C-alpha cells in the first residue's frame, strides 16, 4: 500500500471514529466513548462479523417483547427463531 493510501485510510478511520462517538452510535459491547477512541476500535467493529445471536439474546434478556424486520428477506427472523422460538417477529417486505 502506498503512503498516500495509508494516510487516506487513517484519516477516514479517524473521521469515522469521531463520527461514531459524536453521534452516540456506539454499538454494544463498546458503548463507552473512551473505548471507541482507542486505536482501531471503530475499524474492528466495522470489519468484524456481526454477532446477531449474542445481540438478540442480550435484547431478550433486557425485555424485548416484539421484533420487526424490514427488508426483502427474513435473516434476522430466522436467527431469532433459533434463539427463541416463541418470540414474535414481524417481517415487513420492502
C-alpha positions, 0 to 999 in steps of 0.5 A: 500500500502506498503512503498516500493510501495509508494516510487516506485510510487513517484519516477516514478511520479517524473521521469515522471514529469521531463520527461514531462517538459524536453521534452516540452510535456506539454499538454494544459491547463498546458503548463507552466513548473512551473505548471507541477512541482507542486505536482501531476500535471503530475499524474492528467493529466495522470489519468484524462479523456481526454477532446477531445471536449474542445481540438478540439474546442480550435484547431478550434478556433486557425485555424485548417483547416484539421484533420487526424486520424490514427488508426483502428477506427474513435473516434476522427472523430466522436467527431469532427463531433459533434463539427463541422460538416463541418470540414474535417477529414481524417481517415487513417486505420492502 
